[in-house]
Amino acid sequence: MKKALLVLFITLICSSFAFTQMGSSGPLLTSIGQSPDAELIRVLLTRQGIPFQLNPLATSTDLRAADEILVLVIGGSSKGLGAAGISADDELVRTRALITRARELNLQIIAVHIGGEDRRGALSDGFINYVVPLADQVIVVSTGNTDGLFTSLAGSAGIPLQSVARINDVGTPLAAVLR
């Protein structure tokens, strides 16, 4: 009996930990463009011990006022879009609906781009041009802003922009916003 209770207790603790790591509470983190970058942000936030919900294909119906913050990880990937079974146009429609619903719920919107220069191009830039002017704050790895696009978009809209040197450096300013 004691052994069965111990196994049950350990199972509950492990399940609770796994549930938290899967993102059962906290801000909603989603991909805009379906690049693998949201997964990298997941790793950084997990290291920081920040609770969050990761849903790369989150829709407006997934948002709740209790989320308080919506983190949009921007990086277009034709491979990722194809794997998700959606087009860039479908992704933009989903993005518009997310942002509209986030505004209705008074959620803070944080836009993040960690892909650097390699994750830029027409596909990503389309999402960047749409999302950044609508964000409340932007965090970008400096190599993704060598042409000043993020500086220009954020500056024109009066949005705070934080530039970091490396992907690993994104965790600190993002965690500060999410705490």
VMD Tcl script that builds the backbone (N, CA, C; Angstrom):
set m [mol new atoms 537]
animate dup $m
set s [atomselect $m all]
$s set {name element resname resid chain x y z} {
  {N N MET 1 A 0.817 -1.191 0.000}
  {CA C MET 1 A 0.000 0.000 0.000}
  {C C MET 1 A 0.867 1.265 0.000}
  {N N LYS 2 A 1.892 1.273 0.886}
  {CA C LYS 2 A 2.775 2.426 0.958}
  {C C LYS 2 A 3.493 2.630 -0.370}
  {N N LYS 3 A 3.888 1.528 -1.000}
  {CA C LYS 3 A 4.583 1.617 -2.291}
  {C C LYS 3 A 3.649 2.201 -3.352}
  {N N ALA 4 A 2.392 1.801 -3.345}
  {CA C ALA 4 A 1.415 2.312 -4.306}
  {C C ALA 4 A 1.180 3.811 -4.095}
  {N N LEU 5 A 1.101 4.243 -2.840}
  {CA C LEU 5 A 0.930 5.662 -2.544}
  {C C LEU 5 A 2.158 6.462 -2.963}
  {N N LEU 6 A 3.339 5.909 -2.742}
  {CA C LEU 6 A 4.565 6.588 -3.146}
  {C C LEU 6 A 4.623 6.745 -4.664}
  {N N VAL 7 A 4.261 5.692 -5.390}
  {CA C VAL 7 A 4.236 5.749 -6.856}
  {C C VAL 7 A 3.212 6.782 -7.318}
  {N N LEU 8 A 2.041 6.793 -6.696}
  {CA C LEU 8 A 1.007 7.766 -7.043}
  {C C LEU 8 A 1.497 9.193 -6.770}
  {N N PHE 9 A 2.126 9.409 -5.618}
  {CA C PHE 9 A 2.642 10.728 -5.265}
  {C C PHE 9 A 3.696 11.192 -6.276}
  {N N ILE 10 A 4.631 10.328 -6.611}
  {CA C ILE 10 A 5.681 10.664 -7.581}
  {C C ILE 10 A 5.066 10.945 -8.945}
  {N N THR 11 A 4.085 10.168 -9.334}
  {CA C THR 11 A 3.404 10.374 -10.608}
  {C C THR 11 A 2.714 11.733 -10.639}
  {N N LEU 12 A 2.053 12.092 -9.546}
  {CA C LEU 12 A 1.375 13.393 -9.485}
  {C C LEU 12 A 2.374 14.544 -9.558}
  {N N ILE 13 A 3.487 14.423 -8.875}
  {CA C ILE 13 A 4.502 15.477 -8.921}
  {C C ILE 13 A 5.063 15.604 -10.329}
  {N N CYS 14 A 5.401 14.487 -10.943}
  {CA C CYS 14 A 5.943 14.521 -12.311}
  {C C CYS 14 A 4.917 15.069 -13.292}
  {N N SER 15 A 3.669 14.671 -13.131}
  {CA C SER 15 A 2.610 15.165 -14.015}
  {C C SER 15 A 2.435 16.662 -13.847}
  {N N SER 16 A 2.484 17.115 -12.612}
  {CA C SER 16 A 2.352 18.552 -12.357}
  {C C SER 16 A 3.493 19.314 -13.001}
  {N N PHE 17 A 4.710 18.811 -12.873}
  {CA C PHE 17 A 5.857 19.468 -13.491}
  {C C PHE 17 A 5.722 19.472 -15.008}
  {N N ALA 18 A 5.361 18.357 -15.582}
  {CA C ALA 18 A 5.207 18.277 -17.035}
  {C C ALA 18 A 4.103 19.207 -17.510}
  {N N PHE 19 A 3.006 19.284 -16.775}
  {CA C PHE 19 A 1.895 20.143 -17.153}
  {C C PHE 19 A 2.326 21.601 -17.158}
  {N N THR 20 A 3.117 21.996 -16.135}
  {CA C THR 20 A 3.616 23.363 -16.072}
  {C C THR 20 A 4.555 23.638 -17.228}
  {N N GLN 21 A 5.436 22.722 -17.550}
  {CA C GLN 21 A 6.381 22.926 -18.629}
  {C C GLN 21 A 5.692 22.966 -19.983}
  {N N MET 22 A 4.568 22.305 -20.119}
  {CA C MET 22 A 3.829 22.342 -21.374}
  {C C MET 22 A 3.143 23.682 -21.547}
  {N N GLY 23 A 3.100 24.470 -20.512}
  {CA C GLY 23 A 2.520 25.793 -20.662}
  {C C GLY 23 A 1.076 25.859 -20.252}
  {N N SER 24 A 0.767 25.324 -19.085}
  {CA C SER 24 A -0.611 25.282 -18.638}
  {C C SER 24 A -1.095 26.633 -18.123}
  {N N SER 25 A -0.178 27.536 -17.803}
  {CA C SER 25 A -0.593 28.829 -17.289}
  {C C SER 25 A 0.396 29.886 -17.758}
  {N N GLY 26 A 0.010 31.116 -17.561}
  {CA C GLY 26 A 0.899 32.196 -17.944}
  {C C GLY 26 A 0.578 32.716 -19.331}
  {N N PRO 27 A 1.428 33.613 -19.813}
  {CA C PRO 27 A 1.214 34.236 -21.121}
  {C C PRO 27 A 1.147 33.201 -22.241}
  {N N LEU 28 A 0.464 33.579 -23.300}
  {CA C LEU 28 A 0.382 32.705 -24.472}
  {C C LEU 28 A 1.496 33.057 -25.431}
  {N N LEU 29 A 2.232 32.057 -25.854}
  {CA C LEU 29 A 3.343 32.192 -26.781}
  {C C LEU 29 A 2.965 31.463 -28.069}
  {N N THR 30 A 3.025 32.167 -29.195}
  {CA C THR 30 A 2.675 31.540 -30.469}
  {C C THR 30 A 3.639 31.985 -31.566}
  {N N SER 31 A 3.693 31.190 -32.601}
  {CA C SER 31 A 4.538 31.481 -33.753}
  {C C SER 31 A 3.744 32.281 -34.777}
  {N N ILE 32 A 4.394 33.253 -35.365}
  {CA C ILE 32 A 3.818 33.976 -36.495}
  {C C ILE 32 A 4.735 33.705 -37.680}
  {N N GLY 33 A 4.304 32.820 -38.554}
  {CA C GLY 33 A 5.118 32.423 -39.692}
  {C C GLY 33 A 5.584 30.978 -39.618}
  {N N GLN 34 A 5.357 30.340 -38.489}
  {CA C GLN 34 A 5.619 28.925 -38.265}
  {C C GLN 34 A 7.076 28.505 -38.410}
  {N N SER 35 A 7.997 29.395 -38.047}
  {CA C SER 35 A 9.400 29.009 -37.976}
  {C C SER 35 A 9.611 28.251 -36.663}
  {N N PRO 36 A 10.730 27.586 -36.501}
  {CA C PRO 36 A 11.002 26.882 -35.242}
  {C C PRO 36 A 11.404 27.821 -34.098}
  {N N ASP 37 A 11.386 29.114 -34.334}
  {CA C ASP 37 A 11.848 30.075 -33.336}
  {C C ASP 37 A 11.030 30.060 -32.046}
  {N N ALA 38 A 9.754 29.766 -32.122}
  {CA C ALA 38 A 8.937 29.707 -30.903}
  {C C ALA 38 A 9.430 28.598 -29.981}
  {N N GLU 39 A 9.921 27.535 -30.562}
  {CA C GLU 39 A 10.472 26.437 -29.761}
  {C C GLU 39 A 11.737 26.896 -29.027}
  {N N LEU 40 A 12.549 27.707 -29.666}
  {CA C LEU 40 A 13.743 28.243 -29.006}
  {C C LEU 40 A 13.360 29.173 -27.851}
  {N N ILE 41 A 12.328 29.963 -28.055}
  {CA C ILE 41 A 11.842 30.833 -26.976}
  {C C ILE 41 A 11.311 29.982 -25.827}
  {N N ARG 42 A 10.659 28.880 -26.158}
  {CA C ARG 42 A 10.181 27.947 -25.121}
  {C C ARG 42 A 11.333 27.495 -24.238}
  {N N VAL 43 A 12.438 27.127 -24.859}
  {CA C VAL 43 A 13.610 26.676 -24.112}
  {C C VAL 43 A 14.133 27.792 -23.210}
  {N N LEU 44 A 14.246 29.000 -23.741}
  {CA C LEU 44 A 14.760 30.129 -22.960}
  {C C LEU 44 A 13.864 30.439 -21.763}
  {N N LEU 45 A 12.552 30.421 -21.964}
  {CA C LEU 45 A 11.629 30.719 -20.869}
  {C C LEU 45 A 11.612 29.606 -19.829}
  {N N THR 46 A 11.737 28.383 -20.287}
  {CA C THR 46 A 11.784 27.253 -19.362}
  {C C THR 46 A 13.025 27.362 -18.476}
  {N N ARG 47 A 14.148 27.718 -19.065}
  {CA C ARG 47 A 15.384 27.921 -18.286}
  {C C ARG 47 A 15.208 29.006 -17.239}
  {N N GLN 48 A 14.425 30.026 -17.552}
  {CA C GLN 48 A 14.194 31.142 -16.634}
  {C C GLN 48 A 13.117 30.813 -15.589}
  {N N GLY 49 A 12.457 29.675 -15.757}
  {CA C GLY 49 A 11.395 29.287 -14.831}
  {C C GLY 49 A 10.125 30.092 -15.003}
  {N N ILE 50 A 9.907 30.623 -16.199}
  {CA C ILE 50 A 8.731 31.446 -16.476}
  {C C ILE 50 A 7.595 30.557 -16.965}
  {N N PRO 51 A 6.432 30.584 -16.318}
  {CA C PRO 51 A 5.295 29.810 -16.824}
  {C C PRO 51 A 4.719 30.466 -18.079}
  {N N PHE 52 A 4.281 29.654 -18.999}
  {CA C PHE 52 A 3.723 30.150 -20.249}
  {C C PHE 52 A 2.936 29.019 -20.896}
  {N N GLN 53 A 2.171 29.395 -21.910}
  {CA C GLN 53 A 1.457 28.431 -22.734}
  {C C GLN 53 A 2.040 28.529 -24.138}
  {N N LEU 54 A 2.500 27.429 -24.690}
  {CA C LEU 54 A 3.012 27.431 -26.057}
  {C C LEU 54 A 1.991 26.771 -26.964}
  {N N ASN 55 A 1.529 27.529 -27.940}
  {CA C ASN 55 A 0.626 26.995 -28.951}
  {C C ASN 55 A 0.996 27.657 -30.272}
  {N N PRO 56 A 1.827 26.979 -31.091}
  {CA C PRO 56 A 2.294 27.588 -32.340}
  {C C PRO 56 A 1.175 27.987 -33.299}
  {N N LEU 57 A 0.016 27.363 -33.170}
  {CA C LEU 57 A -1.111 27.659 -34.055}
  {C C LEU 57 A -2.287 28.249 -33.283}
  {N N ALA 58 A -1.996 28.974 -32.226}
  {CA C ALA 58 A -3.060 29.560 -31.399}
  {C C ALA 58 A -3.993 30.409 -32.258}
  {N N THR 59 A -5.259 30.357 -31.911}
  {CA C THR 59 A -6.254 31.182 -32.588}
  {C C THR 59 A -6.828 32.172 -31.579}
  {N N SER 60 A -7.622 33.070 -32.064}
  {CA C SER 60 A -8.216 34.088 -31.197}
  {C C SER 60 A -9.058 33.463 -30.085}
  {N N THR 61 A -9.628 32.303 -30.325}
  {CA C THR 61 A -10.446 31.645 -29.295}
  {C C THR 61 A -9.593 31.044 -28.177}
  {N N ASP 62 A -8.285 30.940 -28.389}
  {CA C ASP 62 A -7.388 30.424 -27.354}
  {C C ASP 62 A -7.004 31.498 -26.344}
  {N N LEU 63 A -7.241 32.755 -26.657}
  {CA C LEU 63 A -6.855 33.855 -25.775}
  {C C LEU 63 A -7.859 34.045 -24.654}
  {N N ARG 64 A -7.311 34.363 -23.482}
  {CA C ARG 64 A -8.133 34.663 -22.307}
  {C C ARG 64 A -7.582 35.921 -21.650}
  {N N ALA 65 A -8.404 36.670 -21.013}
  {CA C ALA 65 A -7.947 37.879 -20.323}
  {C C ALA 65 A -6.906 37.537 -19.269}
  {N N ALA 66 A -7.010 36.358 -18.667}
  {CA C ALA 66 A -6.065 35.941 -17.637}
  {C C ALA 66 A -4.653 35.746 -18.190}
  {N N ASP 67 A -4.525 35.592 -19.501}
  {CA C ASP 67 A -3.196 35.421 -20.094}
  {C C ASP 67 A -2.346 36.676 -19.904}
  {N N GLU 68 A -2.952 37.835 -19.901}
  {CA C GLU 68 A -2.350 39.152 -19.717}
  {C C GLU 68 A -1.379 39.559 -20.824}
  {N N ILE 69 A -0.617 38.610 -21.358}
  {CA C ILE 69 A 0.388 38.920 -22.372}
  {C C ILE 69 A 0.310 37.897 -23.496}
  {N N LEU 70 A 0.444 38.399 -24.718}
  {CA C LEU 70 A 0.537 37.551 -25.901}
  {C C LEU 70 A 1.912 37.775 -26.503}
  {N N VAL 71 A 2.694 36.718 -26.620}
  {CA C VAL 71 A 4.027 36.801 -27.201}
  {C C VAL 71 A 3.961 36.232 -28.613}
  {N N LEU 72 A 4.273 37.085 -29.590}
  {CA C LEU 72 A 4.252 36.683 -30.995}
  {C C LEU 72 A 5.693 36.538 -31.475}
  {N N VAL 73 A 6.094 35.306 -31.752}
  {CA C VAL 73 A 7.449 35.021 -32.214}
  {C C VAL 73 A 7.406 34.998 -33.740}
  {N N ILE 74 A 8.010 36.016 -34.351}
  {CA C ILE 74 A 7.885 36.231 -35.792}
  {C C ILE 74 A 9.055 35.618 -36.538}
  {N N GLY 75 A 8.732 34.792 -37.510}
  {CA C GLY 75 A 9.745 34.198 -38.379}
  {C C GLY 75 A 9.061 33.316 -39.398}
  {N N GLY 76 A 9.055 33.725 -40.631}
  {CA C GLY 76 A 8.375 32.971 -41.677}
  {C C GLY 76 A 9.177 31.765 -42.138}
  {N N SER 77 A 8.501 30.649 -42.263}
  {CA C SER 77 A 9.115 29.426 -42.762}
  {C C SER 77 A 8.137 28.740 -43.697}
  {N N SER 78 A 8.480 28.666 -44.977}
  {CA C SER 78 A 7.584 27.993 -45.916}
  {C C SER 78 A 7.466 26.519 -45.554}
  {N N LYS 79 A 8.525 25.941 -45.042}
  {CA C LYS 79 A 8.489 24.544 -44.609}
  {C C LYS 79 A 7.537 24.374 -43.411}
  {N N GLY 80 A 7.645 25.295 -42.449}
  {CA C GLY 80 A 6.774 25.245 -41.273}
  {C C GLY 80 A 5.318 25.490 -41.619}
  {N N LEU 81 A 5.071 26.436 -42.507}
  {CA C LEU 81 A 3.694 26.683 -42.956}
  {C C LEU 81 A 3.136 25.460 -43.658}
  {N N GLY 82 A 3.976 24.855 -44.512}
  {CA C GLY 82 A 3.543 23.644 -45.215}
  {C C GLY 82 A 3.236 22.509 -44.253}
  {N N ALA 83 A 4.090 22.327 -43.243}
  {CA C ALA 83 A 3.865 21.273 -42.255}
  {C C ALA 83 A 2.582 21.519 -41.466}
  {N N ALA 84 A 2.256 22.786 -41.246}
  {CA C ALA 84 A 1.024 23.134 -40.523}
  {C C ALA 84 A -0.199 23.080 -41.437}
  {N N GLY 85 A 0.061 22.953 -42.744}
  {CA C GLY 85 A -1.048 22.871 -43.691}
  {C C GLY 85 A -1.732 24.199 -43.944}
  {N N ILE 86 A -0.977 25.296 -43.814}
  {CA C ILE 86 A -1.564 26.617 -44.030}
  {C C ILE 86 A -0.682 27.432 -44.972}
  {N N SER 87 A -1.276 28.422 -45.577}
  {CA C SER 87 A -0.537 29.330 -46.461}
  {C C SER 87 A -0.110 30.565 -45.675}
  {N N ALA 88 A 0.743 31.366 -46.273}
  {CA C ALA 88 A 1.138 32.630 -45.646}
  {C C ALA 88 A -0.085 33.529 -45.457}
  {N N ASP 89 A -1.003 33.495 -46.416}
  {CA C ASP 89 A -2.228 34.299 -46.282}
  {C C ASP 89 A -3.073 33.814 -45.108}
  {N N ASP 90 A -3.186 32.485 -44.948}
  {CA C ASP 90 A -3.915 31.928 -43.802}
  {C C ASP 90 A -3.265 32.371 -42.490}
  {N N GLU 91 A -1.942 32.360 -42.469}
  {CA C GLU 91 A -1.212 32.751 -41.263}
  {C C GLU 91 A -1.445 34.224 -40.944}
  {N N LEU 92 A -1.507 35.050 -41.953}
  {CA C LEU 92 A -1.768 36.471 -41.726}
  {C C LEU 92 A -3.187 36.692 -41.206}
  {N N VAL 93 A -4.141 35.932 -41.712}
  {CA C VAL 93 A -5.518 36.013 -41.216}
  {C C VAL 93 A -5.560 35.612 -39.741}
  {N N ARG 94 A -4.867 34.518 -39.384}
  {CA C ARG 94 A -4.805 34.062 -37.990}
  {C C ARG 94 A -4.153 35.136 -37.123}
  {N N THR 95 A -3.092 35.745 -37.630}
  {CA C THR 95 A -2.376 36.788 -36.896}
  {C C THR 95 A -3.273 37.996 -36.644}
  {N N ARG 96 A -3.976 38.427 -37.677}
  {CA C ARG 96 A -4.901 39.571 -37.514}
  {C C ARG 96 A -5.948 39.284 -36.447}
  {N N ALA 97 A -6.518 38.084 -36.488}
  {CA C ALA 97 A -7.551 37.721 -35.516}
  {C C ALA 97 A -6.969 37.657 -34.099}
  {N N LEU 98 A -5.756 37.133 -33.955}
  {CA C LEU 98 A -5.107 37.088 -32.638}
  {C C LEU 98 A -4.911 38.490 -32.074}
  {N N ILE 99 A -4.373 39.371 -32.894}
  {CA C ILE 99 A -4.097 40.728 -32.426}
  {C C ILE 99 A -5.393 41.465 -32.104}
  {N N THR 100 A -6.397 41.303 -32.939}
  {CA C THR 100 A -7.694 41.937 -32.685}
  {C C THR 100 A -8.268 41.464 -31.356}
  {N N ARG 101 A -8.234 40.159 -31.129}
  {CA C ARG 101 A -8.780 39.604 -29.885}
  {C C ARG 101 A -7.930 40.028 -28.683}
  {N N ALA 102 A -6.611 40.058 -28.849}
  {CA C ALA 102 A -5.731 40.492 -27.761}
  {C C ALA 102 A -6.056 41.928 -27.353}
  {N N ARG 103 A -6.329 42.779 -28.317}
  {CA C ARG 103 A -6.690 44.167 -28.023}
  {C C ARG 103 A -8.031 44.227 -27.293}
  {N N GLU 104 A -8.993 43.401 -27.733}
  {CA C GLU 104 A -10.301 43.368 -27.056}
  {C C GLU 104 A -10.154 42.963 -25.593}
  {N N LEU 105 A -9.203 42.064 -25.311}
  {CA C LEU 105 A -8.977 41.569 -23.952}
  {C C LEU 105 A -7.958 42.405 -23.176}
  {N N ASN 106 A -7.475 43.484 -23.808}
  {CA C ASN 106 A -6.461 44.350 -23.193}
  {C C ASN 106 A -5.181 43.598 -22.825}
  {N N LEU 107 A -4.780 42.664 -23.677}
  {CA C LEU 107 A -3.536 41.947 -23.459}
  {C C LEU 107 A -2.368 42.774 -23.990}
  {N N GLN 108 A -1.255 42.687 -23.328}
  {CA C GLN 108 A -0.035 43.297 -23.824}
  {C C GLN 108 A 0.517 42.384 -24.916}
  {N N ILE 109 A 0.955 42.961 -26.026}
  {CA C ILE 109 A 1.490 42.186 -27.147}
  {C C ILE 109 A 2.989 42.437 -27.250}
  {N N ILE 110 A 3.747 41.351 -27.139}
  {CA C ILE 110 A 5.199 41.417 -27.259}
  {C C ILE 110 A 5.581 40.709 -28.556}
  {N N ALA 111 A 6.252 41.422 -29.438}
  {CA C ALA 111 A 6.735 40.835 -30.693}
  {C C ALA 111 A 8.211 40.497 -30.522}
  {N N VAL 112 A 8.581 39.290 -30.938}
  {CA C VAL 112 A 9.953 38.828 -30.789}
  {C C VAL 112 A 10.438 38.277 -32.124}
  {N N HIS 113 A 11.642 38.681 -32.511}
  {CA C HIS 113 A 12.272 38.118 -33.716}
  {C C HIS 113 A 13.685 37.707 -33.351}
  {N N ILE 114 A 13.958 36.397 -33.413}
  {CA C ILE 114 A 15.283 35.898 -33.041}
  {C C ILE 114 A 16.019 35.292 -34.218}
  {N N GLY 115 A 15.408 35.247 -35.373}
  {CA C GLY 115 A 15.989 34.546 -36.512}
  {C C GLY 115 A 17.178 35.220 -37.145}
  {N N GLY 116 A 17.447 36.445 -36.765}
  {CA C GLY 116 A 18.577 37.140 -37.355}
  {C C GLY 116 A 18.366 37.379 -38.836}
  {N N GLU 117 A 19.431 37.695 -39.509}
  {CA C GLU 117 A 19.371 37.984 -40.937}
  {C C GLU 117 A 18.923 36.770 -41.748}
  {N N ASP 118 A 19.263 35.573 -41.260}
  {CA C ASP 118 A 18.894 34.347 -41.969}
  {C C ASP 118 A 17.385 34.121 -42.029}
  {N N ARG 119 A 16.653 34.648 -41.069}
  {CA C ARG 119 A 15.209 34.430 -41.025}
  {C C ARG 119 A 14.445 35.613 -41.604}
  {N N ARG 120 A 15.156 36.496 -42.269}
  {CA C ARG 120 A 14.514 37.625 -42.931}
  {C C ARG 120 A 14.279 37.279 -44.401}
  {N N GLY 121 A 13.515 38.059 -45.063}
  {CA C GLY 121 A 13.161 37.822 -46.449}
  {C C GLY 121 A 11.707 38.192 -46.636}
  {N N ALA 122 A 11.214 38.029 -47.823}
  {CA C ALA 122 A 9.856 38.468 -48.140}
  {C C ALA 122 A 8.805 37.841 -47.226}
  {N N LEU 123 A 8.934 36.554 -46.947}
  {CA C LEU 123 A 7.934 35.874 -46.122}
  {C C LEU 123 A 7.923 36.442 -44.702}
  {N N SER 124 A 9.074 36.448 -44.057}
  {CA C SER 124 A 9.147 36.986 -42.688}
  {C C SER 124 A 8.824 38.470 -42.645}
  {N N ASP 125 A 9.358 39.218 -43.605}
  {CA C ASP 125 A 9.144 40.661 -43.600}
  {C C ASP 125 A 7.670 41.031 -43.705}
  {N N GLY 126 A 6.889 40.230 -44.407}
  {CA C GLY 126 A 5.446 40.482 -44.472}
  {C C GLY 126 A 4.804 40.407 -43.097}
  {N N PHE 127 A 5.201 39.399 -42.314}
  {CA C PHE 127 A 4.682 39.263 -40.952}
  {C C PHE 127 A 5.246 40.362 -40.042}
  {N N ILE 128 A 6.526 40.667 -40.195}
  {CA C ILE 128 A 7.164 41.707 -39.387}
  {C C ILE 128 A 6.483 43.051 -39.619}
  {N N ASN 129 A 6.277 43.387 -40.877}
  {CA C ASN 129 A 5.646 44.674 -41.215}
  {C C ASN 129 A 4.240 44.792 -40.654}
  {N N TYR 130 A 3.536 43.676 -40.534}
  {CA C TYR 130 A 2.180 43.730 -39.991}
  {C C TYR 130 A 2.201 43.787 -38.457}
  {N N VAL 131 A 3.001 42.922 -37.832}
  {CA C VAL 131 A 2.949 42.747 -36.377}
  {C C VAL 131 A 3.620 43.886 -35.612}
  {N N VAL 132 A 4.818 44.258 -35.979}
  {CA C VAL 132 A 5.597 45.198 -35.165}
  {C C VAL 132 A 4.846 46.502 -34.872}
  {N N PRO 133 A 4.214 47.155 -35.845}
  {CA C PRO 133 A 3.513 48.410 -35.518}
  {C C PRO 133 A 2.321 48.234 -34.569}
  {N N LEU 134 A 1.871 46.999 -34.392}
  {CA C LEU 134 A 0.726 46.734 -33.520}
  {C C LEU 134 A 1.127 46.199 -32.148}
  {N N ALA 135 A 2.421 45.988 -31.954}
  {CA C ALA 135 A 2.917 45.443 -30.689}
  {C C ALA 135 A 3.048 46.543 -29.644}
  {N N ASP 136 A 3.128 46.131 -28.392}
  {CA C ASP 136 A 3.380 47.060 -27.300}
  {C C ASP 136 A 4.866 47.150 -26.988}
  {N N GLN 137 A 5.594 46.118 -27.385}
  {CA C GLN 137 A 7.026 46.065 -27.156}
  {C C GLN 137 A 7.621 45.086 -28.159}
  {N N VAL 138 A 8.872 45.344 -28.565}
  {CA C VAL 138 A 9.547 44.495 -29.547}
  {C C VAL 138 A 10.920 44.119 -29.013}
  {N N ILE 139 A 11.256 42.841 -29.153}
  {CA C ILE 139 A 12.585 42.348 -28.806}
  {C C ILE 139 A 13.141 41.685 -30.055}
  {N N VAL 140 A 14.355 42.069 -30.446}
  {CA C VAL 140 A 14.941 41.547 -31.674}
  {C C VAL 140 A 16.418 41.254 -31.458}
  {N N VAL 141 A 16.888 40.163 -32.065}
  {CA C VAL 141 A 18.320 39.899 -32.106}
  {C C VAL 141 A 18.897 40.865 -33.139}
  {N N SER 142 A 19.943 41.571 -32.758}
  {CA C SER 142 A 20.456 42.679 -33.565}
  {C C SER 142 A 20.769 42.307 -35.011}
  {N N THR 143 A 21.180 41.079 -35.277}
  {CA C THR 143 A 21.485 40.692 -36.662}
  {C C THR 143 A 20.235 40.636 -37.530}
  {N N GLY 144 A 19.072 40.624 -36.917}
  {CA C GLY 144 A 17.822 40.660 -37.672}
  {C C GLY 144 A 17.375 42.076 -38.000}
  {N N ASN 145 A 18.122 43.048 -37.501}
  {CA C ASN 145 A 17.742 44.449 -37.680}
  {C C ASN 145 A 18.868 45.252 -38.334}
  {N N THR 146 A 19.739 44.581 -39.066}
  {CA C THR 146 A 20.867 45.290 -39.682}
  {C C THR 146 A 20.407 46.328 -40.693}
  {N N ASP 147 A 19.241 46.115 -41.293}
  {CA C ASP 147 A 18.716 47.095 -42.251}
  {C C ASP 147 A 17.851 48.161 -41.571}
  {N N GLY 148 A 17.668 48.059 -40.260}
  {CA C GLY 148 A 16.905 49.048 -39.507}
  {C C GLY 148 A 15.395 48.917 -39.619}
  {N N LEU 149 A 14.901 47.812 -40.183}
  {CA C LEU 149 A 13.450 47.651 -40.348}
  {C C LEU 149 A 12.722 47.719 -39.010}
  {N N PHE 150 A 13.203 46.986 -38.016}
  {CA C PHE 150 A 12.544 46.997 -36.706}
  {C C PHE 150 A 12.631 48.375 -36.065}
  {N N THR 151 A 13.786 49.011 -36.195}
  {CA C THR 151 A 13.961 50.356 -35.643}
  {C C THR 151 A 12.972 51.319 -36.279}
  {N N SER 152 A 12.828 51.235 -37.581}
  {CA C SER 152 A 11.916 52.119 -38.305}
  {C C SER 152 A 10.460 51.866 -37.921}
  {N N LEU 153 A 10.047 50.592 -37.942}
  {CA C LEU 153 A 8.650 50.256 -37.631}
  {C C LEU 153 A 8.292 50.607 -36.195}
  {N N ALA 154 A 9.162 50.239 -35.260}
  {CA C ALA 154 A 8.884 50.523 -33.851}
  {C C ALA 154 A 8.950 52.019 -33.582}
  {N N GLY 155 A 9.947 52.684 -34.163}
  {CA C GLY 155 A 10.101 54.124 -33.954}
  {C C GLY 155 A 8.923 54.918 -34.470}
  {N N SER 156 A 8.432 54.556 -35.652}
  {CA C SER 156 A 7.288 55.259 -36.245}
  {C C SER 156 A 6.034 55.130 -35.393}
  {N N ALA 157 A 5.908 54.002 -34.699}
  {CA C ALA 157 A 4.722 53.761 -33.880}
  {C C ALA 157 A 4.953 54.091 -32.405}
  {N N GLY 158 A 6.159 54.523 -32.060}
  {CA C GLY 158 A 6.453 54.849 -30.663}
  {C C GLY 158 A 6.497 53.627 -29.761}
  {N N ILE 159 A 6.949 52.520 -30.294}
  {CA C ILE 159 A 6.970 51.259 -29.554}
  {C C ILE 159 A 8.385 51.000 -29.035}
  {N N PRO 160 A 8.512 50.656 -27.755}
  {CA C PRO 160 A 9.837 50.335 -27.223}
  {C C PRO 160 A 10.447 49.136 -27.954}
  {N N LEU 161 A 11.717 49.269 -28.322}
  {CA C LEU 161 A 12.451 48.224 -29.028}
  {C C LEU 161 A 13.685 47.871 -28.218}
  {N N GLN 162 A 13.829 46.597 -27.909}
  {CA C GLN 162 A 15.029 46.115 -27.241}
  {C C GLN 162 A 15.788 45.245 -28.224}
  {N N SER 163 A 17.049 45.561 -28.430}
  {CA C SER 163 A 17.899 44.792 -29.318}
  {C C SER 163 A 18.930 44.068 -28.467}
  {N N VAL 164 A 19.086 42.772 -28.729}
  {CA C VAL 164 A 20.063 41.965 -27.994}
  {C C VAL 164 A 21.047 41.357 -28.974}
  {N N ALA 165 A 22.215 41.003 -28.481}
  {CA C ALA 165 A 23.277 40.510 -29.356}
  {C C ALA 165 A 23.062 39.075 -29.831}
  {N N ARG 166 A 22.546 38.220 -28.949}
  {CA C ARG 166 A 22.432 36.796 -29.287}
  {C C ARG 166 A 21.056 36.253 -28.894}
  {N N ILE 167 A 20.716 35.125 -29.476}
  {CA C ILE 167 A 19.442 34.477 -29.150}
  {C C ILE 167 A 19.351 34.219 -27.650}
  {N N ASN 168 A 20.412 33.711 -27.049}
  {CA C ASN 168 A 20.385 33.422 -25.613}
  {C C ASN 168 A 20.113 34.659 -24.772}
  {N N ASP 169 A 20.400 35.833 -25.303}
  {CA C ASP 169 A 20.176 37.080 -24.569}
  {C C ASP 169 A 18.707 37.510 -24.555}
  {N N VAL 170 A 17.881 36.919 -25.394}
  {CA C VAL 170 A 16.463 37.282 -25.473}
  {C C VAL 170 A 15.723 36.904 -24.191}
  {N N GLY 171 A 16.165 35.831 -23.557}
  {CA C GLY 171 A 15.471 35.362 -22.358}
  {C C GLY 171 A 15.387 36.383 -21.251}
  {N N THR 172 A 16.406 37.187 -21.071}
  {CA C THR 172 A 16.419 38.157 -19.977}
  {C C THR 172 A 15.379 39.252 -20.131}
  {N N PRO 173 A 15.356 40.001 -21.260}
  {CA C PRO 173 A 14.325 41.041 -21.357}
  {C C PRO 173 A 12.912 40.460 -21.464}
  {N N LEU 174 A 12.786 39.305 -22.090}
  {CA C LEU 174 A 11.462 38.689 -22.203}
  {C C LEU 174 A 10.973 38.228 -20.847}
  {N N ALA 175 A 11.843 37.607 -20.070}
  {CA C ALA 175 A 11.463 37.173 -18.723}
  {C C ALA 175 A 11.087 38.360 -17.854}
  {N N ALA 176 A 11.791 39.484 -18.012}
  {CA C ALA 176 A 11.474 40.681 -17.216}
  {C C ALA 176 A 10.059 41.173 -17.507}
  {N N VAL 177 A 9.643 41.083 -18.753}
  {CA C VAL 177 A 8.281 41.501 -19.130}
  {C C VAL 177 A 7.252 40.506 -18.611}
  {N N LEU 178 A 7.588 39.234 -18.622}
  {CA C LEU 178 A 6.626 38.190 -18.261}
  {C C LEU 178 A 6.517 37.929 -16.771}
  {N N ARG 179 A 7.434 38.416 -15.991}
  {CA C ARG 179 A 7.383 38.167 -14.522}
  {C C ARG 179 A 6.305 38.987 -13.870}
}
mol reanalyze $m
mol bondsrecalc $m
mol representation Tube
mol addrep $m
